[in-house]
Amino acid sequence: MEKRQDSDHKHIARLYLRRYFYKGRTALPKLTAESVGLGILLALVGGFLDAYTYVSRDGVFATSQTGNLVLLGVEMAHGQWHQGLRHIPPIVAFVLGVAVAEGLKHPHIIRTFPYPARTVLLLESIVLLLVGTWPVEVPNMIVTITIAFVASVQISSFRTLVKWPYNSAMVTGNLRTAAEAAYTAIVMHDRKGFHQLLDFTLIIASFLIGALFGTLSTLHWGAKAIWIASGILLCAMLVLHSNPKTLLNKS
């Protein structure tokens, strides 16, 4: 009798555990192409990549073409044409990445790759993984161009945070949106403005953390540090609740 009661108690305990863990899983928000969770991961990668190329690849930005244009102008003004020209190829690669992202919207491409969000994340993850295997003899420019290209595809593909336009690898526009949301929340007492401020603050903070971690890991592990960014993107792809109607087929 006692053995049977013990067995019943264990069975009930297992049921409660199953319900608890199931409830915990269902309570987690789905990671979609427009969710804040994915935006945080992409911002981490964006900050990481800019720090990685700036620290280890000759002081050139991979994702921030504003920085490259500014440095190009500064170095040209000082007559340092050779130094200035190194900032042009990443800009060209960025433009080509935008073209590829636009091409993924074509109906024929969507038929072949029905989950474009996952396709972009997988492509970027594989390319960054390969970059980490390249020896130090590979010219910095080739590495920077490659990273600028895949970063451009990411930026052009993921452009909506919840319902607001944003940039997954640059800060200026996000900072402006956060400032506007702060004004709306504080002065106008708008609840939606508060939520928008919180979301964009998380994105900006994630970019900063990514840049900090990218700098430290690059100084410690060198070129192979980029595998961390590749792993983040791969994890994002694996947990992404992808909907083919939410990404890349919007005009």
SVG drawing of the C-alpha trace seen along z (x, -y; Angstrom):
<svg xmlns="http://www.w3.org/2000/svg" viewBox="-2 -69 53 71">
<polyline fill="none" stroke="black" stroke-width="0.4" points="0.0,0.0 2.8,-2.4 4.7,-1.5 1.6,-2.3 1.2,-5.7 4.8,-6.5 4.4,-5.6 1.3,-7.8 3.2,-10.7 6.1,-10.4 3.7,-10.2 1.9,-13.4 5.3,-15.1 6.3,-14.3 3.1,-15.7 3.6,-18.9 7.1,-19.2 6.0,-18.6 3.3,-21.2 5.7,-23.7 8.3,-23.3 5.7,-23.2 4.2,-26.4 7.6,-28.0 8.3,-27.2 4.9,-28.5 5.3,-31.6 8.5,-32.6 7.8,-35.1 8.4,-33.7 11.5,-34.9 10.3,-36.3 12.0,-38.4 10.5,-41.6 10.8,-40.7 12.9,-42.6 14.7,-39.3 16.1,-38.9 16.8,-42.6 19.0,-42.3 20.9,-39.4 21.5,-41.2 22.6,-44.4 25.1,-42.4 26.5,-41.0 26.5,-44.5 28.5,-46.0 30.8,-43.0 31.6,-43.1 32.4,-46.8 34.7,-46.4 36.3,-43.2 37.2,-44.9 38.3,-48.1 40.6,-46.4 42.0,-43.6 41.6,-44.8 43.4,-48.1 40.9,-50.5 38.1,-50.0 34.4,-49.7 32.5,-46.8 28.9,-47.9 29.1,-51.7 29.6,-53.2 29.1,-56.7 32.4,-56.1 34.1,-55.0 33.0,-58.0 34.1,-60.3 37.5,-58.7 37.8,-58.8 37.1,-62.6 39.5,-63.2 42.4,-61.3 41.8,-62.8 41.9,-66.3 45.3,-65.4 46.5,-64.2 46.7,-60.6 45.1,-59.2 46.4,-55.7 45.0,-55.5 41.7,-57.0 41.1,-54.6 41.0,-51.6 37.6,-52.8 36.0,-52.7 35.8,-48.8 33.7,-48.2 31.3,-50.9 31.0,-49.1 30.5,-45.8 27.8,-47.3 25.9,-48.4 26.2,-45.0 24.8,-43.5 21.8,-45.7 21.3,-44.5 21.4,-40.9 18.9,-41.5 16.6,-43.1 17.1,-40.1 15.9,-37.8 12.5,-39.4 12.0,-38.0 9.1,-35.5 11.4,-32.8 13.9,-33.1 11.1,-33.0 9.8,-29.7 13.3,-28.2 13.9,-29.6 10.4,-29.9 11.9,-31.1 14.2,-34.0 14.8,-35.1 16.5,-31.9 18.3,-31.9 19.9,-35.3 21.0,-34.3 22.4,-31.0 24.3,-32.6 25.8,-35.2 26.7,-32.6 28.5,-30.4 30.4,-33.3 31.6,-34.6 32.6,-31.0 34.7,-30.8 36.3,-34.2 37.5,-32.9 39.4,-30.1 41.4,-32.4 45.0,-32.8 46.5,-36.1 48.2,-36.3 44.8,-37.1 44.7,-40.8 42.6,-42.9 40.7,-44.4 39.3,-41.1 38.1,-40.3 36.5,-43.7 34.8,-43.6 33.4,-40.1 32.0,-41.2 30.6,-44.5 28.7,-42.5 27.0,-40.1 26.4,-42.9 24.6,-44.8 22.4,-41.8 21.5,-41.6 20.7,-45.4 18.7,-45.4 16.7,-42.3 15.8,-43.0 14.4,-46.5 11.4,-46.4 11.4,-46.2 7.9,-45.2 6.2,-47.8 8.9,-50.5 11.7,-50.9 15.1,-50.4 18.7,-49.4 20.1,-46.2 23.8,-47.2 23.9,-51.0 23.0,-53.3 22.3,-56.8 18.7,-56.2 17.9,-54.1 19.1,-56.8 17.0,-59.3 13.9,-57.1 14.7,-56.4 14.9,-60.2 11.6,-60.8 10.0,-58.0 11.4,-59.5 9.8,-62.8 6.5,-61.1 6.6,-59.1 7.7,-61.8 6.0,-64.9 3.0,-63.5 2.5,-60.7 2.1,-58.2 2.3,-54.6 3.2,-53.3 6.1,-55.8 7.4,-54.2 7.4,-50.8 9.1,-52.1 11.8,-53.8 12.4,-50.6 12.7,-48.5 15.1,-50.8 17.1,-51.3 17.7,-47.6 18.8,-47.6 21.3,-50.4 22.6,-48.9 23.0,-45.5 25.1,-47.2 27.3,-48.8 27.8,-45.4 28.5,-43.7 31.2,-46.3 32.7,-45.9 32.7,-42.2 34.0,-42.2 36.9,-44.3 37.9,-42.2 37.5,-38.9 39.4,-40.1 42.3,-41.2 42.3,-37.9 41.6,-35.4 42.5,-37.3 40.8,-36.5 39.0,-33.5 36.9,-35.7 34.5,-36.2 33.2,-32.7 31.4,-34.1 29.3,-36.3 28.7,-33.3 27.5,-31.2 25.0,-34.0 23.5,-34.1 23.3,-30.3 21.5,-30.1 19.1,-32.9 18.4,-30.9 17.7,-27.7 15.2,-29.3 13.6,-31.7 9.9,-31.2 10.0,-32.0 7.1,-33.2 7.7,-33.7 5.2,-36.6 7.0,-38.7 10.3,-39.3 11.8,-40.3 8.5,-40.0 7.4,-43.4 7.8,-46.3"/>
</svg>
